[in-house]
């Protein structure tokens, strides 16, 4: 669903899609909060939207993630002691107000 000019908040109904393994909502106009209990995703791309604030704590429960891209969206600190710190710096590119491992502006 990338690059479709979708706007608004991510629909809460997306959390009901229990079998979905990948979600690419990049390059849209989504804003607000990322829903809690987003599933057991292996791929998550929320880059280049209009999200603001910190990376939701609920995302620390995505234990099966193999690919993550949160670039150009968030601020605050990457939750410590989680798999979110194991991704390459490019997963967080363009988040000038984001800090924590793996970023250098700790």
TORZA-934684 format. One line per field, with one value per residue (C-alpha): residue number from 1; chain; x, z, y. Coordinates in nm, 2 decimals, m for minus. Layout:
BEGIN
nr <- c(NUM	...)
kette <- c(A	...)
x <- c(X	...)
z <- c(Z	...)
y <- c(Y	...)
This chain:
BEGIN
nr <- c(1	2	3	4	5	6	7	8	9	10	11	12	13	14	15	16	17	18	19	20	21	22	23	24	25	26	27	28	29	30	31	32	33	34	35	36	37	38	39	40	41	42	43	44	45	46	47	48	49	50	51	52	53	54	55	56	57	58	59	60	61	62	63	64	65	66	67	68	69	70	71	72	73	74	75	76	77	78	79	80	81	82	83	84	85	86	87	88	89	90	91	92	93	94	95	96	97	98	99	100	101	102	103	104	105	106)
kette <- c(A	A	A	A	A	A	A	A	A	A	A	A	A	A	A	A	A	A	A	A	A	A	A	A	A	A	A	A	A	A	A	A	A	A	A	A	A	A	A	A	A	A	A	A	A	A	A	A	A	A	A	A	A	A	A	A	A	A	A	A	A	A	A	A	A	A	A	A	A	A	A	A	A	A	A	A	A	A	A	A	A	A	A	A	A	A	A	A	A	A	A	A	A	A	A	A	A	A	A	A	A	A	A	A	A	A)
x <- c(0.00	0.30	0.28	m0.10	m0.17	m0.34	m0.40	m0.53	m0.45	m0.36	m0.70	m0.72	m0.88	m0.53	m0.46	m0.72	m0.52	m0.34	m0.19	m0.03	0.35	0.45	0.31	0.44	0.26	0.55	0.52	0.17	0.02	m0.05	m0.02	m0.11	m0.01	0.09	m0.18	m0.09	m0.08	0.01	0.06	0.35	0.51	0.84	0.84	0.73	0.79	0.63	0.88	0.80	0.47	0.37	0.40	0.53	0.66	0.84	0.85	0.56	0.65	0.41	0.66	0.91	0.69	0.76	1.00	1.00	1.09	1.35	1.31	1.22	1.21	1.09	1.28	1.16	0.90	0.99	1.17	1.28	1.48	1.48	1.36	1.66	1.71	1.49	1.54	1.47	1.83	1.96	1.86	2.10	2.11	1.93	1.61	1.59	1.74	1.60	1.48	1.69	1.53	1.57	1.85	1.98	2.15	2.22	2.23	2.54	2.37	2.31)
z <- c(0.00	m0.05	m0.25	m0.26	m0.12	0.18	0.47	0.82	1.11	1.05	1.08	1.41	1.20	1.07	1.41	1.33	1.03	1.24	0.94	0.78	0.78	0.60	0.60	0.38	0.43	0.32	0.12	0.22	0.45	0.77	1.10	1.46	1.66	1.53	1.66	1.95	1.88	1.52	1.48	1.43	1.14	0.97	0.76	0.86	0.66	0.79	0.63	0.48	0.65	0.90	1.23	1.52	1.86	2.00	1.86	2.03	2.31	2.16	1.87	2.10	2.09	1.72	1.79	1.44	1.25	0.98	0.81	0.96	0.81	1.03	0.85	0.84	1.11	1.48	1.76	2.11	2.21	2.04	2.31	2.48	2.53	2.23	1.89	1.76	1.85	1.63	1.30	1.08	1.11	0.77	0.93	1.12	0.85	0.84	1.20	1.32	1.67	1.73	1.94	2.09	1.96	1.67	1.60	1.68	1.83	2.17)
y <- c(0.00	0.22	0.55	0.56	0.91	0.75	0.99	0.98	0.75	0.38	0.20	0.01	m0.28	m0.35	m0.51	m0.78	m0.91	m1.17	m1.36	m1.07	m1.09	m0.77	m0.42	m0.14	0.19	0.40	0.72	0.81	1.08	0.88	1.06	1.00	0.69	0.35	0.10	m0.12	m0.49	m0.45	m0.83	m1.06	m0.88	m0.98	m0.66	m0.32	0.00	0.32	0.55	0.89	0.96	1.23	1.04	1.24	1.17	0.87	0.51	0.34	0.10	m0.15	m0.19	m0.36	m0.67	m0.73	m1.01	m1.15	m0.84	m0.90	m0.56	m0.23	0.12	0.41	0.68	1.04	1.01	0.98	1.16	1.06	0.76	0.42	0.18	0.02	m0.35	m0.44	m0.58	m0.23	m0.14	m0.43	m0.27	m0.08	0.30	0.33	0.21	0.54	0.77	1.13	1.13	1.42	1.42	1.05	0.91	0.59	0.28	0.22	0.60	0.79	1.10	0.92)
